[in-house]
Amino acid sequence: MASQLSLLYTTFPREEEAIKITQNLLKRRLIACANILGPIKSLYFWEEKLEESQEIAVLFKTTSDKAQELIDTLQELHSYDTPAILEIPVGKSTDLFCEWVHQEVR
């Protein structure tokens, strides 16, 4: 079934920040749930210097119509000046899961 769901992906510098922001988003009903994937190694250029850092990756599950509000809120709450916040539209999902996400997100 076409889902009308979106996954949003971002990273945080610390697990505590990932948990705190996730709880905030749940209370605001912008997400149905999140998967805090744990430590990842990130390599990137920042200000012309090659950087390597450990970050915490998180996937947020929401409805497509709440994706922009979620992006805006994440950007506001995030400690990074330029956080990577990526929307991944979900093409298909099970009916029961899709219904559950729509019930939880308001």
N, CA, C and O atoms as CSV, one atom per row, in Angstrom:
chain,resi,resn,atom,element,x,y,z
A,1,MET,N,N,0.831,-1.183,0.000
A,1,MET,CA,C,0.000,0.000,0.000
A,1,MET,C,C,0.869,1.239,0.000
A,1,MET,O,O,1.929,1.248,0.626
A,2,ALA,N,N,0.443,2.284,-0.690
A,2,ALA,CA,C,1.134,3.567,-0.626
A,2,ALA,C,C,1.002,4.078,0.800
A,2,ALA,O,O,-0.089,4.045,1.369
A,3,SER,N,N,2.084,4.544,1.377
A,3,SER,CA,C,2.085,4.768,2.817
A,3,SER,C,C,1.840,6.194,3.276
A,3,SER,O,O,1.254,6.390,4.340
A,4,GLN,N,N,2.258,7.183,2.531
A,4,GLN,CA,C,2.221,8.573,2.965
A,4,GLN,C,C,2.990,8.761,4.268
A,4,GLN,O,O,2.623,9.576,5.114
A,5,LEU,N,N,4.068,7.987,4.410
A,5,LEU,CA,C,4.960,8.082,5.562
A,5,LEU,C,C,6.315,8.592,5.103
A,5,LEU,O,O,6.666,8.491,3.928
A,6,SER,N,N,7.069,9.140,6.043
A,6,SER,CA,C,8.436,9.559,5.778
A,6,SER,C,C,9.328,9.130,6.921
A,6,SER,O,O,8.916,9.110,8.081
A,7,LEU,N,N,10.558,8.786,6.575
A,7,LEU,CA,C,11.621,8.598,7.553
A,7,LEU,C,C,12.488,9.843,7.486
A,7,LEU,O,O,12.795,10.329,6.398
A,8,LEU,N,N,12.881,10.356,8.629
A,8,LEU,CA,C,13.859,11.432,8.657
A,8,LEU,C,C,15.100,10.913,9.355
A,8,LEU,O,O,15.036,10.295,10.417
A,9,TYR,N,N,16.224,11.183,8.726
A,9,TYR,CA,C,17.517,10.723,9.229
A,9,TYR,C,C,18.325,11.923,9.672
A,9,TYR,O,O,18.379,12.934,8.972
A,10,THR,N,N,18.952,11.817,10.826
A,10,THR,CA,C,19.921,12.814,11.259
A,10,THR,C,C,20.916,12.154,12.195
A,10,THR,O,O,20.761,10.998,12.588
A,11,THR,N,N,21.943,12.920,12.541
A,11,THR,CA,C,22.938,12.454,13.498
A,11,THR,C,C,23.087,13.484,14.607
A,11,THR,O,O,22.822,14.671,14.416
A,12,PHE,N,N,23.510,13.013,15.755
A,12,PHE,CA,C,23.746,13.865,16.921
A,12,PHE,C,C,25.148,13.602,17.455
A,12,PHE,O,O,25.699,12.521,17.247
A,13,PRO,N,N,25.727,14.581,18.140
A,13,PRO,CA,C,27.070,14.381,18.672
A,13,PRO,C,C,27.102,13.441,19.878
A,13,PRO,O,O,28.119,12.802,20.147
A,14,ARG,N,N,25.972,13.360,20.609
A,14,ARG,CA,C,25.921,12.537,21.810
A,14,ARG,C,C,24.569,11.829,21.930
A,14,ARG,O,O,23.544,12.333,21.472
A,15,GLU,N,N,24.592,10.662,22.549
A,15,GLU,CA,C,23.362,9.895,22.742
A,15,GLU,C,C,22.361,10.657,23.611
A,15,GLU,O,O,21.158,10.600,23.358
A,16,GLU,N,N,22.843,11.363,24.625
A,16,GLU,CA,C,21.949,12.105,25.517
A,16,GLU,C,C,21.128,13.122,24.741
A,16,GLU,O,O,19.933,13.274,24.992
A,17,GLU,N,N,21.758,13.823,23.797
A,17,GLU,CA,C,21.030,14.794,22.982
A,17,GLU,C,C,20.009,14.091,22.090
A,17,GLU,O,O,18.886,14.571,21.937
A,18,ALA,N,N,20.389,12.968,21.505
A,18,ALA,CA,C,19.471,12.207,20.650
A,18,ALA,C,C,18.234,11.782,21.434
A,18,ALA,O,O,17.115,11.894,20.933
A,19,ILE,N,N,18.423,11.303,22.640
A,19,ILE,CA,C,17.304,10.852,23.474
A,19,ILE,C,C,16.427,12.035,23.883
A,19,ILE,O,O,15.202,11.963,23.780
A,20,LYS,N,N,17.042,13.117,24.345
A,20,LYS,CA,C,16.291,14.295,24.799
A,20,LYS,C,C,15.438,14.875,23.670
A,20,LYS,O,O,14.262,15.176,23.876
A,21,ILE,N,N,16.013,15.030,22.497
A,21,ILE,CA,C,15.266,15.588,21.364
A,21,ILE,C,C,14.190,14.613,20.906
A,21,ILE,O,O,13.086,15.039,20.564
A,22,THR,N,N,14.482,13.329,20.890
A,22,THR,CA,C,13.480,12.332,20.508
A,22,THR,C,C,12.289,12.382,21.455
A,22,THR,O,O,11.143,12.341,21.008
A,23,GLN,N,N,12.540,12.469,22.740
A,23,GLN,CA,C,11.443,12.562,23.709
A,23,GLN,C,C,10.605,13.819,23.471
A,23,GLN,O,O,9.378,13.781,23.558
A,24,ASN,N,N,11.271,14.921,23.172
A,24,ASN,CA,C,10.583,16.180,22.881
A,24,ASN,C,C,9.680,16.024,21.663
A,24,ASN,O,O,8.532,16.469,21.685
A,25,LEU,N,N,10.183,15.400,20.605
A,25,LEU,CA,C,9.409,15.202,19.380
A,25,LEU,C,C,8.221,14.278,19.604
A,25,LEU,O,O,7.150,14.493,19.036
A,26,LEU,N,N,8.402,13.249,20.430
A,26,LEU,CA,C,7.293,12.355,20.770
A,26,LEU,C,C,6.206,13.105,21.522
A,26,LEU,O,O,5.022,12.942,21.229
A,27,LYS,N,N,6.599,13.927,22.491
A,27,LYS,CA,C,5.625,14.692,23.268
A,27,LYS,C,C,4.864,15.685,22.396
A,27,LYS,O,O,3.687,15.953,22.639
A,28,ARG,N,N,5.531,16.227,21.385
A,28,ARG,CA,C,4.883,17.154,20.451
A,28,ARG,C,C,4.042,16.423,19.400
A,28,ARG,O,O,3.337,17.053,18.612
A,29,ARG,N,N,4.124,15.093,19.396
A,29,ARG,CA,C,3.389,14.234,18.458
A,29,ARG,C,C,3.812,14.476,17.002
A,29,ARG,O,O,3.007,14.326,16.083
A,30,LEU,N,N,5.078,14.849,16.805
A,30,LEU,CA,C,5.608,15.020,15.451
A,30,LEU,C,C,6.130,13.713,14.877
A,30,LEU,O,O,6.302,13.589,13.665
A,31,ILE,N,N,6.380,12.742,15.741
A,31,ILE,CA,C,6.854,11.425,15.314
A,31,ILE,C,C,6.064,10.347,16.040
A,31,ILE,O,O,5.550,10.556,17.139
A,32,ALA,N,N,5.982,9.182,15.391
A,32,ALA,CA,C,5.355,8.034,16.045
A,32,ALA,C,C,6.387,7.267,16.860
A,32,ALA,O,O,6.083,6.736,17.928
A,33,CYS,N,N,7.606,7.216,16.345
A,33,CYS,CA,C,8.695,6.546,17.046
A,33,CYS,C,C,10.014,6.914,16.386
A,33,CYS,O,O,10.050,7.543,15.328
A,34,ALA,N,N,11.085,6.510,17.031
A,34,ALA,CA,C,12.422,6.754,16.491
A,34,ALA,C,C,13.289,5.548,16.797
A,34,ALA,O,O,13.088,4.848,17.789
A,35,ASN,N,N,14.245,5.326,15.933
A,35,ASN,CA,C,15.263,4.311,16.162
A,35,ASN,C,C,16.584,5.035,16.356
A,35,ASN,O,O,17.103,5.666,15.436
A,36,ILE,N,N,17.118,4.937,17.563
A,36,ILE,CA,C,18.440,5.489,17.842
A,36,ILE,C,C,19.415,4.365,17.541
A,36,ILE,O,O,19.534,3.396,18.292
A,37,LEU,N,N,20.112,4.521,16.415
A,37,LEU,CA,C,20.895,3.426,15.856
A,37,LEU,C,C,22.237,3.227,16.539
A,37,LEU,O,O,22.874,2.189,16.363
A,38,GLY,N,N,22.658,4.181,17.293
A,38,GLY,CA,C,23.905,4.029,18.018
A,38,GLY,C,C,25.078,4.677,17.309
A,38,GLY,O,O,24.910,5.382,16.313
A,39,PRO,N,N,26.268,4.427,17.835
A,39,PRO,CA,C,27.449,5.113,17.317
A,39,PRO,C,C,27.755,4.750,15.866
A,39,PRO,O,O,27.686,3.592,15.455
A,40,ILE,N,N,28.091,5.780,15.123
A,40,ILE,CA,C,28.584,5.614,13.757
A,40,ILE,C,C,29.827,6.477,13.619
A,40,ILE,O,O,30.020,7.421,14.386
A,41,LYS,N,N,30.658,6.163,12.660
A,41,LYS,CA,C,31.825,6.988,12.366
A,41,LYS,C,C,31.495,7.824,11.150
A,41,LYS,O,O,31.102,7.292,10.112
A,42,SER,N,N,31.653,9.135,11.273
A,42,SER,CA,C,31.374,10.060,10.182
A,42,SER,C,C,32.673,10.710,9.722
A,42,SER,O,O,33.489,11.150,10.531
A,43,LEU,N,N,32.843,10.759,8.406
A,43,LEU,CA,C,33.981,11.444,7.807
A,43,LEU,C,C,33.447,12.478,6.845
A,43,LEU,O,O,32.556,12.174,6.052
A,44,TYR,N,N,33.968,13.697,6.891
A,44,TYR,CA,C,33.437,14.796,6.093
A,44,TYR,C,C,34.425,15.955,6.096
A,44,TYR,O,O,35.318,16.029,6.941
A,45,PHE,N,N,34.250,16.842,5.150
A,45,PHE,CA,C,35.003,18.088,5.153
A,45,PHE,C,C,34.181,19.141,5.876
A,45,PHE,O,O,32.985,19.285,5.622
A,46,TRP,N,N,34.821,19.879,6.777
A,46,TRP,CA,C,34.186,21.012,7.444
A,46,TRP,C,C,35.199,22.139,7.501
A,46,TRP,O,O,36.282,21.991,8.068
A,47,GLU,N,N,34.835,23.263,6.910
A,47,GLU,CA,C,35.702,24.430,6.845
A,47,GLU,C,C,37.071,24.055,6.267
A,47,GLU,O,O,38.119,24.408,6.807
A,48,GLU,N,N,37.016,23.325,5.150
A,48,GLU,CA,C,38.199,22.932,4.371
A,48,GLU,C,C,39.131,21.967,5.092
A,48,GLU,O,O,40.281,21.806,4.683
A,49,LYS,N,N,38.666,21.329,6.144
A,49,LYS,CA,C,39.475,20.374,6.888
A,49,LYS,C,C,38.751,19.029,6.940
A,49,LYS,O,O,37.554,18.970,7.222
A,50,LEU,N,N,39.482,17.961,6.666
A,50,LEU,CA,C,38.907,16.621,6.753
A,50,LEU,C,C,38.692,16.265,8.220
A,50,LEU,O,O,39.626,16.275,9.022
A,51,GLU,N,N,37.445,15.952,8.550
A,51,GLU,CA,C,37.081,15.629,9.930
A,51,GLU,C,C,36.655,14.168,10.038
A,51,GLU,O,O,36.174,13.569,9.076
A,52,GLU,N,N,36.842,13.619,11.213
A,52,GLU,CA,C,36.362,12.274,11.545
A,52,GLU,C,C,35.799,12.351,12.951
A,52,GLU,O,O,36.480,12.789,13.878
A,53,SER,N,N,34.542,11.921,13.107
A,53,SER,CA,C,33.931,11.986,14.428
A,53,SER,C,C,32.993,10.809,14.647
A,53,SER,O,O,32.544,10.165,13.699
A,54,GLN,N,N,32.711,10.547,15.901
A,54,GLN,CA,C,31.706,9.549,16.245
A,54,GLN,C,C,30.406,10.294,16.507
A,54,GLN,O,O,30.391,11.288,17.234
A,55,GLU,N,N,29.321,9.817,15.919
A,55,GLU,CA,C,28.009,10.424,16.084
A,55,GLU,C,C,26.988,9.335,16.376
A,55,GLU,O,O,27.271,8.142,16.265
A,56,ILE,N,N,25.802,9.775,16.749
A,56,ILE,CA,C,24.672,8.875,16.981
A,56,ILE,C,C,23.668,9.101,15.856
A,56,ILE,O,O,23.177,10.216,15.681
A,57,ALA,N,N,23.359,8.061,15.097
A,57,ALA,CA,C,22.403,8.155,13.997
A,57,ALA,C,C,20.999,7.844,14.505
A,57,ALA,O,O,20.804,6.959,15.339
A,58,VAL,N,N,20.021,8.593,13.984
A,58,VAL,CA,C,18.631,8.400,14.402
A,58,VAL,C,C,17.717,8.433,13.182
A,58,VAL,O,O,17.888,9.263,12.289
A,59,LEU,N,N,16.745,7.521,13.152
A,59,LEU,CA,C,15.679,7.515,12.150
A,59,LEU,C,C,14.364,7.835,12.846
A,59,LEU,O,O,13.973,7.165,13.801
A,60,PHE,N,N,13.689,8.869,12.354
A,60,PHE,CA,C,12.392,9.272,12.890
A,60,PHE,C,C,11.298,8.839,11.928
A,60,PHE,O,O,11.431,9.021,10.718
A,61,LYS,N,N,10.221,8.268,12.450
A,61,LYS,CA,C,9.083,7.834,11.631
A,61,LYS,C,C,7.938,8.814,11.826
A,61,LYS,O,O,7.504,9.065,12.950
A,62,THR,N,N,7.451,9.372,10.707
A,62,THR,CA,C,6.390,10.371,10.764
A,62,THR,C,C,5.520,10.272,9.525
A,62,THR,O,O,5.766,9.449,8.643
A,63,THR,N,N,4.505,11.112,9.467
A,63,THR,CA,C,3.672,11.191,8.268
A,63,THR,C,C,4.309,12.173,7.293
A,63,THR,O,O,5.041,13.077,7.699
A,64,SER,N,N,4.029,11.992,6.017
A,64,SER,CA,C,4.596,12.868,4.990
A,64,SER,C,C,4.191,14.319,5.199
A,64,SER,O,O,4.980,15.231,4.950
A,65,ASP,N,N,2.960,14.534,5.657
A,65,ASP,CA,C,2.511,15.917,5.829
A,65,ASP,C,C,3.126,16.606,7.044
A,65,ASP,O,O,3.023,17.827,7.159
A,66,LYS,N,N,3.759,15.872,7.949
A,66,LYS,CA,C,4.449,16.458,9.103
A,66,LYS,C,C,5.959,16.569,8.887
A,66,LYS,O,O,6.669,17.087,9.749
A,67,ALA,N,N,6.450,16.092,7.752
A,67,ALA,CA,C,7.897,16.050,7.526
A,67,ALA,C,C,8.541,17.433,7.605
A,67,ALA,O,O,9.581,17.583,8.247
A,68,GLN,N,N,7.955,18.439,6.975
A,68,GLN,CA,C,8.582,19.769,6.982
A,68,GLN,C,C,8.582,20.371,8.383
A,68,GLN,O,O,9.570,20.980,8.794
A,69,GLU,N,N,7.497,20.210,9.112
A,69,GLU,CA,C,7.461,20.705,10.493
A,69,GLU,C,C,8.504,19.999,11.357
A,69,GLU,O,O,9.135,20.615,12.217
A,70,LEU,N,N,8.676,18.703,11.119
A,70,LEU,CA,C,9.691,17.950,11.839
A,70,LEU,C,C,11.089,18.450,11.483
A,70,LEU,O,O,11.927,18.613,12.369
A,71,ILE,N,N,11.349,18.692,10.213
A,71,ILE,CA,C,12.648,19.227,9.783
A,71,ILE,C,C,12.911,20.567,10.471
A,71,ILE,O,O,13.993,20.786,11.017
A,72,ASP,N,N,11.931,21.454,10.445
A,72,ASP,CA,C,12.087,22.776,11.057
A,72,ASP,C,C,12.357,22.665,12.556
A,72,ASP,O,O,13.219,23.366,13.088
A,73,THR,N,N,11.628,21.795,13.229
A,73,THR,CA,C,11.789,21.616,14.668
A,73,THR,C,C,13.150,21.006,14.997
A,73,THR,O,O,13.819,21.443,15.933
A,74,LEU,N,N,13.556,19.999,14.229
A,74,LEU,CA,C,14.876,19.406,14.442
A,74,LEU,C,C,15.980,20.453,14.276
A,74,LEU,O,O,16.915,20.511,15.074
A,75,GLN,N,N,15.865,21.257,13.258
A,75,GLN,CA,C,16.869,22.285,13.015
A,75,GLN,C,C,16.930,23.278,14.183
A,75,GLN,O,O,18.009,23.738,14.555
A,76,GLU,N,N,15.790,23.597,14.745
A,76,GLU,CA,C,15.714,24.514,15.883
A,76,GLU,C,C,16.334,23.918,17.145
A,76,GLU,O,O,17.024,24.617,17.887
A,77,LEU,N,N,16.090,22.621,17.393
A,77,LEU,CA,C,16.537,21.978,18.634
A,77,LEU,C,C,17.964,21.442,18.580
A,77,LEU,O,O,18.594,21.249,19.620
A,78,HIS,N,N,18.468,21.205,17.394
A,78,HIS,CA,C,19.754,20.536,17.196
A,78,HIS,C,C,20.920,21.414,17.629
A,78,HIS,O,O,20.886,22.631,17.446
A,79,SER,N,N,21.941,20.808,18.197
A,79,SER,CA,C,23.113,21.564,18.647
A,79,SER,C,C,24.067,21.925,17.501
A,79,SER,O,O,24.874,22.844,17.642
A,80,TYR,N,N,23.986,21.221,16.379
A,80,TYR,CA,C,24.846,21.549,15.232
A,80,TYR,C,C,24.346,22.798,14.529
A,80,TYR,O,O,23.141,23.037,14.455
A,81,ASP,N,N,25.278,23.598,14.012
A,81,ASP,CA,C,24.908,24.762,13.192
A,81,ASP,C,C,24.267,24.324,11.885
A,81,ASP,O,O,23.324,24.950,11.402
A,82,THR,N,N,24.791,23.235,11.315
A,82,THR,CA,C,24.320,22.740,10.021
A,82,THR,C,C,24.064,21.235,10.118
A,82,THR,O,O,24.841,20.442,9.587
A,83,PRO,N,N,22.985,20.838,10.789
A,83,PRO,CA,C,22.734,19.394,10.908
A,83,PRO,C,C,22.287,18.791,9.579
A,83,PRO,O,O,21.589,19.435,8.797
A,84,ALA,N,N,22.691,17.567,9.337
A,84,ALA,CA,C,22.192,16.815,8.188
A,84,ALA,C,C,20.834,16.257,8.582
A,84,ALA,O,O,20.742,15.379,9.440
A,85,ILE,N,N,19.794,16.761,7.963
A,85,ILE,CA,C,18.434,16.278,8.224
A,85,ILE,C,C,17.860,15.894,6.864
A,85,ILE,O,O,17.622,16.755,6.018
A,86,LEU,N,N,17.643,14.617,6.662
A,86,LEU,CA,C,17.242,14.106,5.355
A,86,LEU,C,C,15.893,13.413,5.440
A,86,LEU,O,O,15.688,12.539,6.282
A,87,GLU,N,N,14.973,13.805,4.566
A,87,GLU,CA,C,13.685,13.117,4.475
A,87,GLU,C,C,13.801,11.995,3.459
A,87,GLU,O,O,14.311,12.192,2.356
A,88,ILE,N,N,13.326,10.819,3.838
A,88,ILE,CA,C,13.300,9.655,2.963
A,88,ILE,C,C,11.839,9.228,2.840
A,88,ILE,O,O,11.309,8.598,3.755
A,89,PRO,N,N,11.180,9.556,1.729
A,89,PRO,CA,C,9.783,9.144,1.566
A,89,PRO,C,C,9.674,7.612,1.552
A,89,PRO,O,O,10.506,6.926,0.958
A,90,VAL,N,N,8.653,7.100,2.205
A,90,VAL,CA,C,8.416,5.652,2.269
A,90,VAL,C,C,7.415,5.299,1.183
A,90,VAL,O,O,6.272,5.756,1.217
A,91,GLY,N,N,7.835,4.493,0.221
A,91,GLY,CA,C,6.959,4.129,-0.887
A,91,GLY,C,C,5.825,3.211,-0.478
A,91,GLY,O,O,4.684,3.386,-0.906
A,92,LYS,N,N,6.145,2.234,0.351
A,92,LYS,CA,C,5.128,1.261,0.772
A,92,LYS,C,C,5.347,0.877,2.214
A,92,LYS,O,O,6.458,0.945,2.739
A,93,SER,N,N,4.256,0.470,2.844
A,93,SER,CA,C,4.282,0.007,4.222
A,93,SER,C,C,3.091,-0.922,4.419
A,93,SER,O,O,2.202,-0.997,3.571
A,94,THR,N,N,3.084,-1.617,5.530
A,94,THR,CA,C,1.898,-2.415,5.839
A,94,THR,C,C,0.774,-1.485,6.272
A,94,THR,O,O,1.026,-0.415,6.827
A,95,ASP,N,N,-0.450,-1.888,6.023
A,95,ASP,CA,C,-1.605,-1.084,6.393
A,95,ASP,C,C,-1.625,-0.799,7.892
A,95,ASP,O,O,-1.863,0.337,8.304
A,96,LEU,N,N,-1.378,-1.822,8.709
A,96,LEU,CA,C,-1.456,-1.649,10.162
A,96,LEU,C,C,-0.412,-0.671,10.676
A,96,LEU,O,O,-0.715,0.156,11.536
A,97,PHE,N,N,0.818,-0.752,10.162
A,97,PHE,CA,C,1.857,0.169,10.613
A,97,PHE,C,C,1.541,1.593,10.176
A,97,PHE,O,O,1.683,2.535,10.956
A,98,CYS,N,N,1.119,1.744,8.946
A,98,CYS,CA,C,0.771,3.062,8.414
A,98,CYS,C,C,-0.353,3.694,9.246
A,98,CYS,O,O,-0.284,4.876,9.584
A,99,GLU,N,N,-1.360,2.928,9.568
A,99,GLU,CA,C,-2.465,3.421,10.382
A,99,GLU,C,C,-1.976,3.833,11.769
A,99,GLU,O,O,-2.397,4.860,12.301
A,100,TRP,N,N,-1.091,3.032,12.350
A,100,TRP,CA,C,-0.563,3.336,13.680
A,100,TRP,C,C,0.200,4.662,13.670
A,100,TRP,O,O,0.000,5.491,14.557
A,101,VAL,N,N,1.066,4.871,12.684
A,101,VAL,CA,C,1.826,6.124,12.599
A,101,VAL,C,C,0.869,7.302,12.472
A,101,VAL,O,O,1.046,8.319,13.144
A,102,HIS,N,N,-0.141,7.176,11.619
A,102,HIS,CA,C,-1.104,8.258,11.443
A,102,HIS,C,C,-1.907,8.532,12.721
A,102,HIS,O,O,-2.309,9.670,12.964
A,103,GLN,N,N,-2.138,7.517,13.523
A,103,GLN,CA,C,-2.847,7.712,14.800
A,103,GLN,C,C,-1.962,8.439,15.806
A,103,GLN,O,O,-2.451,9.243,16.600
A,104,GLU,N,N,-0.678,8.164,15.774
A,104,GLU,CA,C,0.245,8.722,16.772
A,104,GLU,C,C,0.701,10.142,16.455
A,104,GLU,O,O,0.946,10.931,17.368
A,105,VAL,N,N,0.814,10.469,15.189
A,105,VAL,CA,C,1.292,11.787,14.764
A,105,VAL,C,C,0.091,12.704,14.581
A,105,VAL,O,O,-0.878,12.339,13.914
A,106,ARG,N,N,0.151,13.887,15.169
A,106,ARG,CA,C,-1.014,14.792,15.114
A,106,ARG,C,C,-0.622,16.165,14.661
A,106,ARG,O,O,-1.474,17.048,14.558
